[in-house]
Amino acid sequence: MEKLQIYHGPIGKEEGERRLGQDGRDGCYLVRDSDSVPGVFCLCVLCRGYVYTYRLHQ
């Protein structure tokens, strides 16, 4: 996962939302470590100004 450009590591929810908001394009996304569940990743997708977060279990 660490080799992917979409992976942003152990950033918090707010930082992930900030980064997507800076891009501002619908459909932009990133993957980060979950704040609340160890070993789980979160896929965060910007759509119409809102960030949707989906947990990715291995």
Secondary structure, 3 states (H helix, E strand, C coil): CCCCCCECCCCCHHHHHHHHHHHCCCCCEEEEECCCCCCCEEEEEEECCEEEEEEECC
